[in-house]
Amino acid sequence: MPRKASKNIQVPKVLTYHNKISPNYRALHVDGAYGGVTPKGFINLSFYSERFPIPKSTDFKIDEKTKSISKIKDSDDSKDGILKEYEFGIYMDLETTKKIVKFLNDKIVELTEFKKQTHNGNNSTKDK
């Protein structure tokens, strides 16, 4: 619970937050998430991207006359299908989760409006 300011302390009218970007910061593409509630009451959210698997190895045929290379096949131990690669996960308490949901909902409204304006040709940054 926030502490109340005593009568002798002046509460500032402006509060400045300074942002510091960690050397470990990175931006990642996300196709989806999976998660749930932990036994300790946190919300766990693990983010993934989807892609086709990279073959373990690939055999190629070399044409002696033309010196061209053509694929024969991927190795038998290569995976088929689509790979969900989980890159990172987060744990949040309920209040933090609510704040992030509000933030995302606000950004959904903002992006929806932007797309409407862009689709209707009202985007002021559109090349002329």
ABEGO torsion letter per residue (X at the ends): XBBBBBAABBBBABBBBBBBBBAABBBBBBABBBBBBBAAGBBBBBBBBBBBBBBABBBBBBBAAAGBBBBABBBAABBBEBBBBBABBBBBBAAAAAAAAAAAAAAAAAAAAAAAAAAAGABAABBX
